[in-house]
Amino acid sequence: MAVAGLRSPRWGAFCTQLLLTLWVFSFAGEACKKVTLNVPSTLKADQIIGRVNVKECLSSADGIRPSDPDFRVLDDGSVYPARTLVLSGEKRSFTIQLSDSKTQTQKEIQVILEHQKKVLKKRHTKDTVLRRAKRRWAPIPCSMQENSLGPFPLFLQQVQSDAAQNYTILYSISGRGVDQEPLNLFFIERDTGNLYCTRPVDREEYDVFDLIAYASTADGYSADLPLPLPIKVEDENDNYPLFTEAIYNFEVPESSRLGTVVGVVCATDKDEPDTMHTRLKYSILEQNPRSPGLFSVHPDTGVITTVSHYMDREVVDKYTLIMKVQDMNGQFFGLISTSTCIITVQDSNDNAPTFRQNAYETSVEENTYNVEILRIPVDDKDLIKSANWKANFTILKGNENGRFKITTDPATNEGILCVVKPLDYEENRQVTLEIGVNNEAPFIREVASRVPTMNRALVTVHVRDQDEGPECNPPEQYVRIKENSAVGSKINGYKAYDPETKKSNGLRYKKLQDPKEWVSIEEVSGLLTISKVLDREAMTPRNDLYNITVMAIDQEGKSCTGTLAVNIEDVNDNAPVILQDYLVICKPKMGYTDISAVDADEPVNGPPFQFNLASSSPEVNRIWTINRVNDTAARLSYRKNADVQEYTIPVSVKDRAGQSTTKLLRVNLCDCTHPSQCMARSRSSGVTLGKWAILAILLGIALLFSVLLTLVCGVVTARKGKHFPEDLAQQNLIISNTEAPGDDRVCSANGFTTQTANNSSQGLCGTMGSGMRNGGQETIEMMKGHQTLDSCRVAGHHHTLDSCRGGHMESDNCRYTYSEWHSFTQPRLGEDSIRGHTG
């Protein structure tokens, strides 16, 4: 099966024939010599009629020019009629001249336009068809123009099988556009094999249709294998390029250099990629404000850059660009879209702050501080509230004493000048300050090189006088007085003065503090009068100054306070004093002892001291000697034949000025190895009893005699046959509830011990009345019958008396209370005593 021919009365059919011709031409290899394009008889302006392979002919061609002015050729080889043409004959030809300006090479391509019509023969289908198994019909390249205007159905091409020469062949197709979406877009005539399109197609929706063509006889026999029949939709430039954003916003510093990138604009085109329909060019249609032109855009990349350094935010802070994009590589017939680009100029610190005046004047009252005295405005054209606008003030000169401070008001950008330390009118009546101002942000390099970065101004501050009262200066004044000066002596006092007159006239003085009340002050003159004897040694500390606080008052009642520091000069009015009173010397281990002295006076009236024995006793002078150790100490030594005893030794000590004193030292010459032994003996021998101790001893002796008397009376009564009643003959007295682990004693009626808890004899029962106290009262119990503590032991275990009672044992039968015992024994003891007296 082969192609019988192509019939294209319309524009869509012409495209198919053109592509087929080019395909055949490429296999022939004669692209630089001749190109045949099958076209319709009528050619519409600016509609592609074919494409030649320019690169194959001359790959470096940079010049393309057709010889016929009715046609134009683009860089990719596309051929367009410049106007609507009607071909009168079957052929029309022209040449395309190619040139390379670098190599000076030129070549020509001959283009032949053919207009052909082919008549199809009708075939009979009654004959038997033999299928040729070894032959296959080939796919025929086919295309159609998108958005074709018809008329519809639009003929695309004719398909024929070789078997149609001898047999009747029926044709059919399938695929997308036939029996798949979009349905019924294509159909084929069964008898002729003519392929038609029923409606326009949008390439952006369907770019190719892969159909399958079938050839069969009337009885259903397949004359050939199915033939793939791709139909490509040729792109038409029907989509405008569109910017990705309707409005672009960019920022650029006003100090930008030439070529600074501002931003990038971008556009897209839905037409077929890598064709002239999607080859875009960018440009700037309009800039507002118009002059001067500051920006350019790269035509291929859309990168916007600066082309001038005259941007000044203070003049124009925002520019609006109308951006244009055009397809067809920017040629005049390409489709165009626009977008808006807003470029904001960012502020740079290219304007220095300036003072509105070169000099300012202000005034302030003396002795005032932490007050605002002046506001200094400045002008700055940079962006308000930015670091390029904010002012930074500095005091350059005149503030060496740190009495002024200047800050910036963040709201108004003014400099606020303040006094932070008080000024003195009498010292300086006028102060001149030099103030400088710059910005917080540094200046850009270009401005800093041509403009001074700091503006300067002078500020004159006038100091106003103020009645400030007397001045106590210096705050401390010094005076010297000898101690022990006569009461009533006068000395100079504290002197204050009027700062304006520098005199003390009209001032009154008052004493505020005098720790020892040693002086009084005269109100008018301020002289001090000694009211008590001055004693330097009474001061604490002694070598410190004696401070008297004085107030000076002027006629208007204003005052100041000062201190009069009195240096009391020492007089030798204190003799040295020996520190020791009692000394112990261990004989023979210690051969001496050291003594020392102190003097309350100053060193000039103190050591070195002279120590001497002041005794008139020949014995003391014979045994004891004294020698100097240093300025304040001496060594007291004894001879070897001295007796061990306590000595009283008078020792005199004298300072350098002749003041002396004598002290009696008690020296214990003791036979010992350490002084502490003799001191212990001394303490024990010296113990005496007081009157209360003696009284306590006497009371103890009386109590002892009373106890002995009671025992003797008991023994005498027992010997006279006085016994307890018969029912009590076997009862014993025991001490109840004694605290463990003490021994419980069981006593018989005759007062002797009968048994104990540990079976040991204790002699007389001396613990009869020392029973366990219960709530502060002693309880004495009697055990009836023969129930002693010993009889209450069980299996060798010790029990208390309560355990012997057996829990709920009748306690009334086992014990007698104290009242029963008392009522029984007391009358009998009385009878015994009466009988004793009568006997």
C-alpha positions in Angstrom: 0.0 0.0 0.0 1.4 3.4 -0.9 0.5 7.0 -0.9 -1.5 7.9 -3.9 -1.2 11.6 -3.3 -2.2 14.5 -1.1 -5.1 16.8 -1.7 -5.2 20.0 0.3 -7.7 22.6 -1.0 -7.5 24.3 2.4 -4.7 25.6 4.6 -4.7 22.5 6.8 -4.0 20.2 3.8 -1.2 22.4 2.6 0.7 21.9 5.9 0.5 18.1 5.5 1.9 18.2 2.0 4.6 20.6 3.0 5.9 18.4 5.8 5.8 15.3 3.5 7.8 17.1 0.9 10.4 18.2 3.4 10.6 14.7 4.8 11.3 13.3 1.3 13.8 16.1 0.6 15.8 15.4 3.8 16.3 11.8 2.6 17.5 13.1 -0.8 20.2 15.3 0.8 19.7 18.3 -1.6 18.6 20.9 1.0 21.1 23.6 -0.2 20.1 23.2 -3.8 16.4 22.8 -4.0 13.3 22.6 -1.7 9.9 21.8 -3.0 6.9 23.0 -1.0 3.3 21.8 -1.9 1.0 24.6 -1.2 -2.6 25.5 -1.9 -3.5 27.9 -4.7 -4.3 30.7 -2.3 -1.6 31.8 0.3 -2.8 33.9 3.2 -0.5 36.6 4.6 1.5 35.8 7.8 0.6 32.2 7.7 3.4 29.6 7.5 3.6 27.7 4.3 6.6 25.6 5.1 10.1 25.5 6.7 13.5 25.0 5.2 16.6 23.6 7.0 18.8 26.6 7.1 21.3 25.1 9.6 21.9 22.1 7.4 22.8 24.3 4.5 24.9 26.9 6.4 25.1 26.4 10.2 26.8 29.7 10.9 24.4 31.8 8.8 23.6 35.2 10.4 21.9 36.7 7.4 18.8 35.3 5.7 17.2 37.2 2.8 14.6 35.9 0.2 14.9 37.0 -3.4 11.1 37.4 -3.8 9.7 40.3 -1.7 6.3 38.6 -1.5 7.9 36.1 1.0 9.8 36.5 4.3 12.0 33.9 6.0 12.6 33.8 9.8 15.8 32.6 11.5 14.5 29.1 12.0 13.7 28.7 8.3 9.9 29.3 8.5 8.5 30.7 5.3 5.6 33.2 5.4 3.8 35.1 2.6 4.2 38.9 3.1 0.8 39.4 1.6 -2.1 37.2 0.3 -1.1 35.5 -2.9 -3.0 33.5 -5.5 -0.8 31.1 -7.5 -1.7 31.3 -11.2 0.4 28.4 -12.3 1.2 25.1 -10.9 4.7 26.3 -9.8 6.4 29.4 -8.4 10.0 29.6 -7.3 12.4 31.9 -5.4 15.8 31.6 -3.7 16.8 32.2 -0.1 20.2 33.8 0.3 22.3 32.7 3.3 25.4 34.6 4.5 28.0 34.4 7.2 29.6 37.8 7.9 32.5 36.3 9.9 33.7 33.9 7.2 32.2 35.8 4.3 30.4 32.7 3.2 27.3 32.8 1.1 24.9 30.0 0.0 21.5 29.8 -1.8 18.5 27.6 -1.3 16.0 27.3 -4.2 12.4 27.0 -3.0 9.8 25.7 -5.5 6.1 26.1 -4.6 3.9 23.5 -6.4 0.1 23.4 -6.6 -1.1 20.0 -7.7 -4.5 18.2 -8.0 -4.8 14.5 -8.3 -7.9 12.6 -9.6 -8.6 9.3 -7.8 -9.7 6.2 -9.8 -12.6 4.2 -8.6 -11.9 0.6 -7.9 -14.0 -2.6 -8.4 -14.2 -4.8 -5.4 -15.5 -8.1 -6.9 -12.1 -9.6 -7.6 -10.4 -11.9 -5.2 -7.6 -10.2 -3.2 -4.4 -11.9 -2.4 -2.6 -10.4 0.5 1.1 -9.7 0.1 2.6 -10.9 3.3 6.1 -9.4 2.7 5.0 -5.9 1.8 3.8 -3.3 4.4 2.4 0.1 3.8 4.5 2.8 5.5 3.2 5.6 7.9 2.6 8.8 6.1 3.5 12.0 8.0 0.5 14.2 8.4 -0.3 17.4 10.1 -3.1 20.0 10.5 -3.1 23.6 11.5 -4.7 24.3 14.9 -7.7 26.6 15.0 -8.3 26.0 11.3 -11.3 28.0 9.9 -12.4 25.2 7.5 -14.5 24.7 5.6 -15.3 21.5 7.5 -15.1 18.6 7.0 -11.5 19.5 6.2 -9.6 17.2 3.9 -6.3 16.1 5.3 -4.9 13.4 3.0 -5.7 10.2 1.1 -4.6 6.7 2.1 -4.4 3.9 -0.5 -3.3 0.3 -0.5 -1.3 -1.3 -3.4 -4.0 -4.0 -3.4 -6.5 -1.3 -4.6 -5.1 -1.6 -8.1 -6.6 -5.0 -8.5 -9.3 -5.3 -5.8 -11.9 -3.2 -4.1 -10.5 -2.0 -0.7 -12.5 -0.6 2.1 -10.7 1.8 4.6 -11.3 2.5 8.3 -9.5 4.2 11.2 -9.5 4.1 15.0 -7.8 5.9 17.9 -8.1 9.2 19.9 -10.3 11.6 17.9 -12.3 8.7 16.3 -13.6 6.2 18.9 -11.8 7.9 21.8 -12.2 11.4 23.2 -12.5 13.7 21.5 -15.0 11.6 19.6 -15.8 11.9 15.9 -13.0 14.5 15.3 -11.7 12.4 12.3 -13.3 10.1 9.7 -12.2 8.4 6.6 -14.2 7.6 3.3 -14.4 3.9 3.1 -14.1 3.7 -0.7 -11.5 6.4 -1.5 -9.4 6.5 1.8 -9.8 10.3 2.1 -9.2 11.4 5.7 -11.1 14.4 7.0 -11.3 16.6 10.2 -14.7 17.7 11.4 -13.9 20.8 13.6 -11.0 23.1 14.8 -8.4 21.7 17.2 -6.5 23.5 19.9 -2.8 22.4 20.0 -2.5 23.4 23.7 -5.2 20.7 24.4 -4.1 18.0 21.8 -0.8 18.3 20.1 -0.9 15.0 18.3 -3.4 12.3 17.4 -2.1 8.7 16.9 -4.6 7.1 14.5 -4.6 3.5 13.2 -5.6 3.0 9.5 -7.0 -0.4 8.3 -7.4 -1.7 4.7 -9.7 -4.7 4.0 -11.8 -6.3 1.3 -15.5 -6.2 1.1 -15.7 -9.7 2.6 -13.6 -8.5 5.6 -10.2 -9.9 4.5 -7.2 -7.6 5.6 -5.3 -6.6 2.6 -2.4 -5.1 4.7 -1.3 -4.8 8.3 -2.8 -1.9 10.3 -0.9 1.4 9.5 0.0 3.8 12.4 -1.1 7.3 11.2 0.1 10.1 13.5 -1.5 13.5 12.9 0.4 16.4 14.4 -1.4 19.6 15.2 0.8 22.5 13.9 1.1 25.3 16.4 -0.5 28.7 15.7 0.7 31.7 17.6 -2.6 32.0 19.4 -1.4 32.5 23.0 -0.2 35.8 24.4 2.9 35.6 26.6 1.9 36.4 30.2 4.0 37.8 33.0 4.1 35.7 36.2 2.9 38.6 38.2 0.6 41.5 37.4 2.7 43.9 39.6 6.3 43.5 40.6 7.7 45.3 43.6 11.5 45.8 43.9 13.7 47.9 46.1 17.1 49.5 45.3 19.4 51.7 47.5 19.7 55.2 46.3 23.5 55.0 46.5 23.6 52.0 44.1 26.3 51.9 41.5 25.8 51.4 37.7 24.7 47.9 36.8 23.1 47.1 40.2 20.5 44.4 39.8 17.1 45.6 40.8 15.0 42.5 40.1 13.9 40.0 37.5 10.7 39.8 35.5 9.5 36.6 33.9 6.8 35.6 31.4 5.4 32.3 30.0 3.8 31.3 26.7 1.6 28.3 26.2 2.5 27.9 22.5 4.8 25.2 21.3 8.2 25.4 23.1 11.4 26.1 21.1 9.6 27.9 18.4 9.3 31.5 17.4 5.9 31.5 19.0 7.5 31.1 22.4 10.8 33.1 21.8 10.2 36.1 24.1 11.8 39.5 24.3 11.5 41.9 27.2 11.6 45.7 27.1 10.6 48.8 29.1 7.7 50.6 27.5 7.5 53.5 30.0 9.1 54.9 33.1 7.3 57.2 35.5 8.7 59.8 36.3 10.0 59.8 32.7 13.3 61.6 33.1 16.0 60.6 33.6 16.0 57.0 32.4 17.5 55.0 35.3 16.7 51.4 34.4 17.2 48.9 31.6 16.0 45.3 31.2 17.9 42.5 29.5 15.8 41.4 26.5 16.3 37.7 27.0 16.5 37.2 30.8 14.3 40.0 32.1 16.9 41.2 34.6 16.4 44.9 35.4 19.5 46.9 36.3 20.4 50.5 37.0 22.0 52.5 34.2 22.5 55.8 36.1 23.8 56.9 39.5 21.5 59.9 39.7 18.9 58.2 41.9 18.0 60.5 44.8 15.4 59.4 47.3 14.9 62.9 48.5 13.8 63.9 45.0 12.0 60.7 43.8 11.4 57.8 46.2 9.5 55.5 43.8 9.5 54.7 40.1 6.9 52.8 38.1 7.9 50.8 35.0 5.6 49.4 32.3 7.2 46.2 31.2 6.5 44.6 27.8 7.1 41.1 26.7 6.6 40.0 23.0 6.9 36.6 21.3 8.1 35.9 17.8 11.5 37.0 19.1 10.2 40.5 19.5 9.3 41.1 15.9 6.6 43.6 15.2 3.9 41.0 14.4 4.5 39.1 17.7 1.9 39.1 20.5 2.5 41.5 23.4 1.6 41.6 27.1 2.5 44.1 29.7 3.0 44.3 33.5 3.8 46.9 36.1 7.0 47.1 38.0 7.2 49.4 41.1 10.7 50.2 42.2 11.1 51.8 45.6 14.3 53.7 46.3 15.7 52.9 49.7 17.3 55.6 51.8 21.0 55.9 52.1 22.8 58.3 54.6 23.7 60.8 51.9 22.5 63.9 53.8 24.3 65.3 56.9 22.2 66.9 59.7 22.7 70.6 59.9 22.0 73.2 62.6 19.6 75.9 61.8 21.9 78.5 63.4 25.6 78.8 63.9 25.3 80.1 67.5 22.8 79.8 70.4 22.5 81.5 73.8 20.8 80.4 77.0 21.1 81.0 80.7 20.9 79.0 84.0 20.8 79.9 87.6 23.8 78.9 89.6 23.7 75.9 92.0 20.9 74.3 89.9 21.4 71.0 88.2 19.6 68.2 86.3 17.6 70.8 84.4 17.1 71.4 80.7 18.4 74.7 79.5 18.2 74.6 75.7 16.7 72.6 72.7 18.7 72.7 69.5 16.8 71.7 66.3 18.6 70.2 63.2 17.5 69.5 59.7 18.1 66.2 57.9 16.6 65.3 54.5 17.0 61.5 55.0 14.1 59.2 55.8 12.4 60.3 59.0 12.8 58.0 62.0 15.5 56.0 60.3 19.1 55.7 61.5 20.1 57.9 58.6 17.9 60.7 60.1 18.4 60.3 63.8 20.9 62.8 65.2 23.7 62.1 67.5 24.9 65.2 69.5 28.3 65.6 71.1 29.9 68.4 73.2 33.2 69.0 71.6 34.6 71.7 73.8 33.8 73.6 77.0 32.6 70.6 79.1 35.9 69.6 80.6 34.4 69.5 84.1 31.5 67.4 83.0 28.8 69.9 84.1 26.7 69.6 80.9 25.1 66.7 79.0 23.3 66.7 75.6 20.9 64.0 74.5 18.5 63.5 71.5 14.8 63.8 71.6 13.6 60.7 69.7 10.4 62.3 68.7 11.6 65.7 67.4 15.3 64.8 66.7 16.3 67.9 68.7 19.4 68.1 70.9 18.5 68.6 74.6 21.2 70.4 76.6 21.1 69.9 80.4 23.1 71.0 83.4 24.1 67.9 85.5 26.5 69.6 88.0 25.8 73.0 89.7 27.6 76.0 88.2 29.1 78.8 90.4 28.5 82.4 89.4 31.4 83.6 91.4 33.7 81.1 89.7 32.5 81.5 86.1 29.8 83.7 84.9 29.7 82.4 81.3 30.4 79.1 79.6 30.9 78.6 75.9 30.2 75.1 74.5 31.0 73.8 71.0 28.3 71.3 69.9 28.7 68.8 67.0 26.0 66.6 65.4 26.1 63.6 63.0 23.8 60.6 62.3 23.6 57.3 64.1 24.3 55.5 60.7 27.6 56.2 59.0 27.7 58.2 55.8 28.1 56.5 52.5 31.6 56.6 51.1 30.9 59.0 48.3 29.3 61.6 50.6 31.9 61.2 53.3 34.6 62.0 50.8 33.1 65.3 49.7 31.0 66.6 52.6 32.0 67.2 56.2 30.3 64.5 58.3 29.9 66.6 61.4 28.1 70.0 61.6 29.1 72.4 64.5 27.5 75.2 66.4 28.4 77.4 69.5 26.3 77.6 72.6 26.9 80.4 75.1 25.5 79.7 78.6 25.1 82.6 81.0 25.2 81.8 84.7 22.8 83.9 86.8 23.7 84.9 90.3 21.8 83.4 93.3 21.8 84.3 97.0 23.2 81.0 98.2 23.9 81.7 101.8 27.2 81.4 103.7 29.8 78.9 102.4 31.7 76.6 104.8 34.9 76.0 102.8 36.9 74.0 103.5 34.4 71.7 105.2 37.0 70.8 107.8 39.3 73.3 109.6 42.0 72.4 112.1 43.1 73.9 115.4 45.7 72.8 118.1 45.1 73.0 121.9 47.2 71.7 124.7 45.5 69.3 127.1 44.9 70.5 130.6 44.6 74.1 129.3 43.0 76.4 131.8 39.2 76.6 131.8 38.1 79.9 130.2 40.9 79.9 127.6 39.9 81.1 124.1 40.9 79.6 120.9 40.1 80.3 117.2 36.8 78.7 116.0 35.4 77.7 112.6 35.3 80.5 110.0 32.6 80.6 107.3 32.3 83.4 104.7 29.8 85.0 102.2 30.7 83.7 98.7 29.8 87.0 97.2 31.8 89.3 99.5 34.3 86.7 100.7 33.9 88.0 104.2 32.5 86.7 107.5 30.7 89.9 108.5 27.1 89.4 109.6 27.4 85.6 110.2 26.3 83.9 113.5 27.7 80.6 114.7 26.1 77.7 116.6 27.6 74.6 118.0 25.9 71.5 116.8 28.0 68.7 118.3 30.6 68.5 121.0 31.0 64.9 122.3 32.6 65.8 125.7 31.1 69.3 126.1 34.6 70.6 126.5 34.1 74.0 124.7 31.5 76.7 124.2 31.2 78.9 121.1 30.7 82.7 120.9 27.7 83.4 118.6 29.2 86.4 116.7 32.9 85.8 116.5 32.8 82.0 116.5 35.7 81.8 119.1 35.8 78.7 121.2 36.0 78.9 125.1 37.3 76.0 127.1 34.6 75.0 129.6 36.2 71.8 131.0 39.7 70.5 131.4 40.8 68.8 128.2 42.1 65.2 128.7 43.6 63.7 125.6 43.7 60.3 127.2 39.8 60.4 127.6 39.4 60.5 123.8 38.5 57.4 121.9 40.7 56.6 120.0 43.3 58.6 121.8 45.4 59.7 118.8 42.3 60.8 116.8 41.1 64.4 116.3 38.4 65.8 118.5 35.6 67.0 116.1 33.3 69.8 116.9 30.4 70.5 114.4 29.6 74.2 113.8 26.7 75.8 111.9 27.1 79.3 110.3 23.9 81.3 109.7 23.6 84.5 107.7 21.0 87.3 108.2 18.5 85.6 105.9 18.6 82.4 107.8 20.5 80.4 105.3 23.2 78.2 106.7 26.1 75.9 106.2 27.8 73.3 108.4 31.5 72.7 109.0 33.7 70.7 111.2 36.4 72.0 113.5 39.0 69.3 114.0 40.8 69.9 117.3 44.2 68.4 117.7 44.7 68.1 121.5 48.5 68.2 122.2 49.7 65.8 124.8 51.0 66.9 128.2 53.0 64.5 130.4 50.3 64.1 133.0 50.3 60.3 133.2 52.9 58.2 135.0 53.8 54.7 133.6 51.9 51.8 135.2 53.2 48.2 135.8 50.8 45.7 134.4 51.5 42.7 136.7 50.2 42.3 140.3 50.9 38.7 141.3 53.8 36.6 140.0 54.9 33.0 140.6 58.5 31.8 140.2 59.2 28.1 140.4 62.4 27.4 142.2 64.9 26.3 141.1 63.6 25.8 137.5 62.9 29.6 137.0 65.6 32.0 138.0 63.6 35.2 137.2 60.4 36.7 135.9 59.7 39.7 133.6 57.5 42.7 134.3 56.3 45.4 131.9 54.7 48.9 132.1 52.6 51.2 129.9 52.1 54.9 129.7 48.9 56.6 128.5 50.8 59.6 127.2 52.2 60.0 123.7 55.5 58.3 123.0 57.3 61.6 123.5 56.3 61.5 127.1 56.5 57.7 127.4 59.2 55.0 127.1 62.0 54.2 127.7 61.1 53.4 131.3 63.4 53.1 134.3 62.6 50.2 136.7 64.0 50.3 140.3 63.5 48.4 143.6 61.9 50.9 146.0 62.1 48.8 149.1 63.8 50.0 152.3 64.0 46.4 153.5 67.6 45.1 153.5 66.3 41.5 153.1 64.4 42.4 149.9 67.4 44.3 148.5 69.6 41.3 149.4 67.5 38.7 147.7 66.0 40.5 144.7 67.5 42.4 141.8 65.9 44.2 138.8 67.5 44.7 135.4 66.3 46.4 132.1 65.1 44.1 129.3 63.8 46.8 126.8 62.2 50.2 126.8 59.0 49.0 128.5 60.1 45.8 130.4 62.4 44.7 133.2 63.6 41.4 134.7 63.1 40.6 138.4 65.7 38.0 139.6 66.4 36.3 143.0 69.5 34.9 144.6 69.9 31.1 145.1 69.7 31.1 148.9 66.3 32.7 148.8 63.6 31.0 150.9 60.5 29.5 149.3 57.8 31.9 150.4 55.7 34.8 149.1 57.4 38.2 149.0 56.0 41.7 148.7 58.4 43.8 146.5 57.9 47.5 145.8 59.0 48.5 142.3 59.1 52.0 140.9 59.0 52.9 137.2 59.8 56.3 135.6 59.1 57.6 132.0 61.5 59.8 130.0 60.0 63.0 131.2 60.4 62.0 134.9 56.9 61.0 135.8 57.1 57.9 138.1 55.0 55.6 140.2 55.6 52.7 142.6 53.7 49.4 142.8 53.8 46.5 145.3 54.3 43.2 143.6 53.3 39.9 145.2 56.0 37.4 144.2 55.4 33.8 145.2 58.8 31.9 145.2 57.5 28.4 145.1 59.0 24.9 145.0 57.3 23.6 141.8 57.8 22.6 138.2 55.1 24.9 136.8 53.6 28.1 138.1 50.1 26.6 137.8 50.8 24.2 140.7 51.6 27.0 143.2 48.6 29.0 142.0 46.3 25.9 142.7 47.7 25.6 146.2 47.2 29.2 146.8 43.5 29.0 145.7 42.9 25.9 147.9 44.5 27.4 151.0 42.6 30.6 150.5 39.1 28.9 150.5 36.8 30.2 153.4 33.3 29.2 154.4 30.5 31.7 154.2 27.8 32.0 156.9 25.3 30.1 154.8 27.7 27.2 154.4 28.2 27.1 158.2 24.5 27.2 158.8 23.9 24.2 156.4 26.5 22.2 158.2 24.9 22.8 161.6 21.5 21.8 160.3 22.9 18.6 158.9 24.4 17.7 162.3 21.1 18.4 164.1 19.2 16.1 161.6 21.7 13.3 162.2 21.3 13.5 165.9 17.5 13.3 165.6 17.7 10.2 163.5 20.0 8.5 166.0 17.7 9.5 168.8 14.7 7.9 167.1 16.6 4.6 166.6 17.7 4.5 170.2 14.1 5.0 171.3 13.0 2.2 169.1 15.5 -0.2 170.6 14.6 0.7 174.2 10.9 0.1 173.4 11.6 -3.3 172.0 13.6 -4.4 175.0 10.7 -3.5 177.3 8.5 -6.1 175.6 6.3 -3.8 173.6 5.1 -5.8 170.6 2.5 -5.5 168.0 -0.8 -7.2 168.4 -0.9 -10.9 168.0 -2.3 -10.8 164.5 0.5 -8.7 163.5 3.2 -10.8 165.1 4.1 -12.3 161.7 3.7 -9.1 159.7 6.8 -7.4 158.4 7.4 -3.9 157.2 8.7 -3.5 153.7 9.3 -0.6 151.5 6.9 -0.6 148.7 7.4 0.2 145.0 11.2 0.8 145.2 12.7 1.6 141.8 14.4 -1.3 140.1 17.1 -2.5 140.1 17.6 -1.5 143.8 17.1 -4.1 146.6 13.8 -4.4 148.4 14.4 -4.8 152.1 12.1 -6.7 154.3 12.3 -5.6 157.9 10.9 -7.3 161.0 9.1 -5.5 163.7 12.2 -5.2 165.9 13.9 -3.1 163.3 16.5 -5.6 162.1 16.6 -7.0 158.6 15.1 -10.4 158.2 15.3 -11.0 154.4 16.3 -9.1 151.3 15.6 -9.6 147.6 19.0 -11.1 147.1 19.0 -13.2 150.3 21.8 -11.1 151.9 21.8 -9.8 155.4 22.0 -6.0 155.7 22.0 -5.4 159.5 19.7 -2.7 160.7 16.9 -1.8 158.3 18.1 1.7 157.5 15.8 2.1 154.5 12.5 1.6 156.3 11.3 5.1 155.6 12.7 5.5 152.1 10.1 3.8 150.1 9.1 4.6 146.5 7.4 8.0 146.2 4.1 7.9 144.4 2.8 11.4 143.7 5.0 12.9 146.4 3.8 10.6 149.2 5.6 7.7 150.8 3.7 4.5 151.2 4.7 1.9 153.8 3.0 -1.5 153.4 2.7 -4.5 155.8 2.6 -8.0 154.5 0.3 -10.3 156.5 1.2 -13.7 157.8 4.5 -15.1 156.5 4.3 -13.5 153.1 7.7 -11.9 152.8 9.4 -10.9 149.6 11.4 -14.1 149.8 8.3 -16.2 149.8 7.0 -14.5 146.6 9.8 -15.8 144.5 8.7 -18.3 141.9 11.1 -20.7 140.2 14.1 -18.6 140.9 12.7 -15.5 139.2 12.6 -12.2 140.9 9.2 -10.4 141.2 8.1 -7.1 142.5 5.9 -6.8 145.5 2.9 -6.2 143.2 3.5 -9.4 141.3 3.3 -11.3 144.6 -0.2 -10.1 145.0 -1.3 -12.4 142.2 -3.2 -10.0 140.1 -6.7 -10.0 141.6 -5.6 -11.3 145.0 -7.4 -9.7 147.9 -5.2 -6.7 148.4 -7.1 -5.6 151.5 -6.0 -8.8 153.3 -2.3 -8.4 152.4 -1.6 -4.7 153.2 -2.4 -2.0 155.6 -2.6 1.6 154.5 -0.5 4.4 156.0 -3.4 5.8 158.0 -4.1 2.4 159.6 -0.4 2.0 160.4 -0.3 5.5 161.8 -3.4 5.1 164.0 -1.9 1.9 165.4 1.6 3.0 166.1 1.1 6.6 167.2 -0.8 5.9 170.5 1.6 3.2 171.5 4.6 5.4 170.8 2.9 8.0 173.0 2.4 5.5 175.8 6.0 4.4 175.6 7.2 7.9 175.9 5.0 8.6 178.9 6.2 5.4 180.5 9.8 6.3 179.7 9.3 9.6 181.5 7.6 8.1 184.4 10.1 5.3 184.7 
